[in-house]
């Protein structure tokens, strides 16, 4: 075996998780599939360059027969038939995992991606916690002596694990001196340690697949799943996957993505925050009609966002797949009842729109929001597990509607600039400290919202946008001025040692990616090099 692991000793759970057999499986996945992964990443870049040169993004003519064909994905397994409330959050630390499993949600999205900072301790700890959760043995005692354990008096959520995206590598795992794919490391370790137990529990190894940009990337995942099932001796179709439609290219290939996954497909999710990030990234130099206004002003009722969600529901139900709604980013603040009441009403309105539009369930980011999401979907679903029968034949979405960013209305403001820079620095600092899901201004921020924030600054700067509230023009000098002011504001909010350790490098990184003439595809790529 020529796989190298940077550290086993000193990593909690390392000797249990980084076993010879588990690493051999990861190595085999790397050898079989990593070259194709790299080819697909090159293809992403090539398509982006073609779009920059004027190629129109549209539904693929060569796959029209798939979109017009009469085919279905398999019925959902019992454990995924009812997904009316899904709670999202990192799988490490154990306390957060236990809180999610005790939340009363139908599904827990155990996130190794946008809500997780991929420190080696978090990667290994997440797999350990998911293994123990499958066994029903997960527990934790805080330094203060408070004990956390899985409740035995409720139905615990079905666990759906989200590995990292195809674009991310794992620097602690080398095969022939080359970094392994973060996706394959997460998937391989998780499947090796949980598949048998999950199947014995009457569930299965279920996954959310992030950041896909084409049906060919879904095809690669399908090949990985098929090989893994054969290699581990589990039944064909035991693995089921829900794909996040969170990139604009993927929005044009929903049918094709489900078709490529075939017997492994179970649904699609409207990944709203990354979707906005992708729109900015793909069309960053395509003209002022693609300038996205302050993110707080882009609602899910904006025509181009509504086209995206209605197409998703129609596509899923036409194929017998689950249509999952997006994240309610608002989080309650138990110390501020008034803010909590506002958050709950905003979540209620968001989930009511989704349930009435035909979604089969939706996401929340906090246990206190499970009840309101469940109440809304209970009111629409009743005793039915889902609403696959809502076929939405009246929906007829065109490519032009998906790309009509100007339909959002809204403005670009200095207040929005300040918020973007504050959030980008504060989140990146937390990420560098090992936390991937952070409450900022009563919103749950993860890597997706940080990506939108820094991308908006870059886009608005490149277009020399005039700020509606102050009349000032976006210039590098203005961005530096506002960034310095927001960093000083943050300096006053955190201890000096923490500021020096994490906020100063975060501020330097945000300045670099916002002010560079070249757009950085993912903030987490240069940020990852700053992690130990």
N, C-alpha and C positions, 0 to 999 in steps of 0.2 A: 504494500500500500504506500503510495507516494503523496498522500494527503498530509498536510502539516497544520497543526493547531497551535495558535500563538500561546494560549494559556489554558490549562485545565486546573491545576492546583491554584487555590486562592479564589476561584470562581465558584460561588455557591451553587451546588448541584452539578458542578462540572464533571466529576467522576461518574455520576449516575447518568448524565445525558450524553456526554461525549465519549461513548463507548466505542470499542473496535467495530462492532457490527453497524452501529448507527453511522459512523464516519465512512465505513465502506460503502454504505448505501448512498450517502451524499456524494462520495467520489464517483460512483457509477452514474449518478444523475448528471454530474458535471461532465463526464467524458462523453456521454451520449447526447447531451442537449445544449451545452454551453456555446458551442460554435454557432449553432443555429440562432440562439438568443442574440449573439453579437451581430449576426447578419441582419436580424430584424431591427436591431437598434440603428444600424447603418441605414436601413431602408426608411426608418422614421426620419432621419436627418435628410435623406435625399428627397422625400416627399415635401418636407418643410421648405427645402430650397426651391422646389418646383413651384410651390404655392407663392413663395416670395417673388418668383420670376413671372407670376401671372396666371399659373394654372388654377382653374376653378375647382374648389372642393365640392363634390356632388356624389349622389348615389352611384355605385359602380355599375357600369353597363354590363360588364362581364359576369356579374352575379345576379342579374335581373331574374333569371329562372329560379333562384333560391327565394328571392323576395316574393315572387308570384306563385311559388309552389305550395302544395297542400301537404304539409308535414307538421309533426308535433314533437316536442321533447317528452320524455317519459313522465308519467304522473309523479308528483313529489312523494318521497317517503313519508311515512306517518309523522316523523319528527319535524318535517319541514312543511307540512300541509297548512298549518296555522302559524303565521308569522306576524300577527297584527301589531305586536310591539317588540322592537329590537333595541336593546341597549348596547351602546358602543363604549369601548374603553380599552386601555392597555391590559395585557395579561400579566404584567409585572409593574408594580409590586403586588404581592399576594393579597394584601388588604383590599386593593381595588378590584382584583379578580373575585374575591369572596363577596364583596358588596354587589357586584354585577350579578353573580350567581344567586344571590339572595334577594334580588330586586323584584321578582315577580314578573319579569319580562318573559315573552315566549322564546326569544333568541338572544344570546349574547354574542355580539361580534367581538371576538377576542383579537385585538388589533396589534399586530407586529409591525404595522406600517405607519400611517400618518399620525397616529396617537401614541407612538412609541419612539423614544430616542434609542437608536440601535447601538448602545454600548454593549460590549460583550457580556457584561453581567445581565443586562436586560434581555438579550437574545437567549442566553442559556436559561435564565430565570423564568422567562415566558414559557419555554418548552416544559420545564420542570413543573410549573404551576398548572399547565394544561394537562400534563400527564396525571398529576394528583387530582385535578378536578374530575377527570374521566374515572378515576378510581374511587372518587367520593371521599378522599382523605385530605383534601386541601385545608390547611389551617395556618393560623399566624398569631403570634403574640407580640404586641408592640413593646418597645423599650420601657413604656410605662406600666406594662403588665396587663394591658387589655387584650383579651382573647377574642379572636375572630375564627368562626368555623361555619361550615355549610349547614344551612337549616335542613332539618329532616321533615318539616311539616308543610312544605310547599313543593310544587312541581318546579324543579330547577330548569333554567333555560336550556334549550338546545344550543350547543356551542358551534359557531361558525368562525373559523380562524382566517384572518387576513394576513398572508405573507407579504413581504416587501415586493415592490414592483420590479419588472424585468430590468430596469435601468440601474438598479442598485447592486453593488458588490459587497462582499463580506471580507474585510481585510484580515480577519483573524483565522480564516480558513483558506489555505493555499493548496492548489493541486498543480504539481509540476512547477511550482513557483508563481502560479497565476491565481489571482483572487477568484474565489468561487462566486457564483451568483447568490445574492441575498435571498432571492426567491427560492432557489433550490435548496439552500441551507435551511431556511425556515420550514419549507414544505417537507424536506427529507427527514429532518430531526423530528418534526411533529408527527408525521405519518408513522415513522418507525416506532415511536414510543406510545402512540395512542390508538392506532387503527384497530388492533385486536380487541382492546377494551371497549372502544366506542361501539363496535359492531356487537359485542356481547351485551352492551347496554341497550341494544335495540335502536341505536342511532347509526352513526357512521362518520367517517372523516369528511367533514363539510368545509368548504372554503369560499371566501370572497376573493375575487381576483381584481387587483387594482391596476389603474393606469394603462389598460390596453388601448392601443391605437389602431388596431386592424384585426380582421378575422384571422389573418395568418398568425398573429400572436396568440389568439385563442386556439388555433390549430396546434401550436407548440404545446400549450398547456394540456390539450387533450392527449397528445402523444406521451407527455410526462405521466398523466394519470393512468393511461392504459398500460404503460410499462410498469409503473409502480404497483398496480393491482396484480399483475402477473408475477412480478418479482417477489412480492410479499405473500402471494397466495391468497389474496382476498378476492371476493367475487367481482366480476366485471360490473361496473356501474355502482360499486359501493361508494366511490368518491363522487360527491356532487358539488357543483360550483355555481355560485351566483356572481355575475360579472358587474362591476361598477362601470356604468356608462358615464365616465367623468372626463372624457376628452372629446373635443369636437369631431375628430376623425371617426371615433367609434360611434358617434350618434348617427352617422351615415351608414353604419354596418351592423345594426342591431340584429337583424335577421340572420346575417351571415355568421355573426359571433355565436348565437345560439345553435345554429346549424353545425358549426365546426365542433362544438363541444358535445353534440349528439347526446349519448346516453348519460353523460356527466352533467348536463345542464339542468339547472333548477330555477333560474330567474335572472333578472337584471335589476340594478339599483340606480336611482337618479342621484349621482354623486355631485350635487349642485355646486359645491365650493371649488373643487378641482375643475369642474366644467368651465367656470368663469376663468380660472387660471389658464386653462388650455386655450380658450378663445383668445386671450391676450397673447399667449405665447405663439400660437400658430399665425395670427394675423397682426403681429406686432408692428410690421412695417407695411401694412396693406392699405393705409390711408385713414383719414379722420373718421370715416363711417364705422370703423372698428374700435374706436376709442371707447373704453368702458367707463362710465361715470363712477363716482364714489360707490364703493361696494355696498354701503348701507342703503343706497337708494335703488339698488337692483333687486326688485322683488321677484318672487316666483310667479307673479301674475304678469310680468313683462311679456309681451307677445312672443319674443324669441325664446324665452325660458318656458313659456307655456307650450309652445310648439314641441320642444324637446321632451317635456314630461308626458304630453298627450300621445306623442309617437311611441314613447317607451311603453305606456300602458297598453296601447293598441297592439304593438308588436308582441309583447309578452302573452297577452290573453289569446291572441290568434294562434300562438304556438303552445298553449297550455303551460306557460311558465309564470312564476310569481313576479309581480311588478312591485318593487319596494321603493317607498318614498325616501326623502332625503333627511339630512340631519337637522334637528331643531337645536340651533346653537345656543339659545338662551338657557341659562342655568339659574336655578333659584339661589337666593342668598338668605340663609336662615337668620342672619343677623339684621336683615332688612326686609320686613314683611311687605312693605309697599313695592319694592323692586321685585320681590318674589311674585306678588299678585300680577304685576305687569308681565313678567316672564311667562307665567302660566297661561295668561290670556293670549299672548302671542303664539305660544305653542299650540293652544287649542285651535286658534284660527288656521294655523299652518296645517295641522293634522286634519281638520275638517275639510279643507280644500282638497287634500290628497285623498281622503276616504271617499268624498263625493265624486272625485275624478276617476275612481276605479282602482286606486292602489290597494294592494292586499295587506299592507302593513307599512310601518315607518320606523324611523330611528329617533331615539332620544339619547342625550349624553349624560343624564344624571338620574339616579334612582327615584328622586322625588317627582320626576316627570313621567314615570311609567304609568301611573294611574290615569292621568289626563289623556294620554295617547290611547290607552286601552279603552277608556270611556267613549272616546270619539269613534274608534273603530268598532266597538261593541254596538254602538248605535246604528251603524251602517250594516255590519255583517250579521248581527244577531247570533244565531247558532251556527251559521255557515263558517267554515274555516277560512274562506277566501272569496273573492268575487271574480274568478276566472271566467264566469259567464258574461261579464261586462266586456263585450267585444269592441265597443266603440266604433262601429262602422262609419259613423258620421265624420270621423277624423280623417283629414286628407292633408298631410303636412308636406310642404315642398322644401327643397334645399334652400331656396331663397328665404323662407320663413325661419329656418334654423340659423341663418347667418345675419338676420336683421337686427344687429346689435343696437342700431339707432332707435329701434322701437322701444327701448328701455326708458328713453327720456332721461331725466336726471341731469345733474351737473357735476363738474369737477371743482372742488373747493379746497381752500387752504385747511379748513377743518378736517377734510378727508385726508389730505396729505399728512397732517400731523398724526391723525389716528393710524394711518398706514405705517408711518415710520415708528411710532411708539409700539404698535403691535409687533411689527417685524423684529425690532430689537428685543423687546421683552420676551417674545416667544423663542427666538433663537437662543437667547441667554438661558432660558429654562431647558431647552433642548440640549444645549451643551453641558448642562448640569445633570442630564439624565432623565428629564421629564418631558414627555411628548404630548401630553394633554394638559392645558393650562387655562384656568379661568381668568380672563382679563375683561374688566368692565362688564361683568355679568354675562359674558359670552364665553363658551368653551372654544378655545382656539387650538388648532392643531396645525400640522405642516401645511395643509391645504390653504388655510386662511393666511398664513405667513407668506405663502407663495403668491397669492393674489395681491397682498399688500405691497410686497417689493416689486412685483411685476407692474402694478398700476403706476407706481412712482416712475419706473423705467419708461413705460409707454407714454405717460403724460409729459415726461421730460423730453423724449424724442420728438414729440409732436408740438412742443412749445405751447402747451395748453394755457389759456388764460383762466385764472381761478375766479369762479363766479362771485365769491363772497368778498374778495379783496381787490380784484382787478389786476393782481400781480401775474406776471408771466412765469411759467415754470422754467427755471434755468438751473444749471449746476450750482450756482452760488446760492440760490434760494433753497435748494434741497439741502445743501451743507448747513445753511443757517438754521433751518427748521430741525434738521437731524440733531445738530448740536444742542438746541434748546430742549428737544424731547429726551435726549440722553441725560442732560442735566436734571431734568424732571425725574427720570428714573433713578439717578444717583441719590436723590433725596428720599427714595422710597425703599431702598434695600440696604442691608449692612455693607460697610466699605469692603470687607474681604470678599463678599459674594459679588459685588460690583466689579472689583478688579479681576476676579477669576473668570467671570462669565459674561458680564455686560460689556466690558471693554472690548473683548474679542468679537462679541456679537455686533457691536456698533461698527467696528472696522469692516466686518464682513458685509453688513448691510450697505454701508457706504460704497464698498467696492462693487457689489452687484447692481446697485441702483445707478451709479455714476459711470460705469463702464460703457463704452460704445458698443461692445459686444454683449449680447444677451446671454445670460447663464441659464441653461435649460432647466436645471433644478437647483434650488437653494441648498438642498440637503447634500448635494455632491461636494461642494467645497466645505460645507459645514462638517461633513463626516470626517474629513481629514484632520479636523481640530479635536475630534473625540479620541480618547485614549483607547 
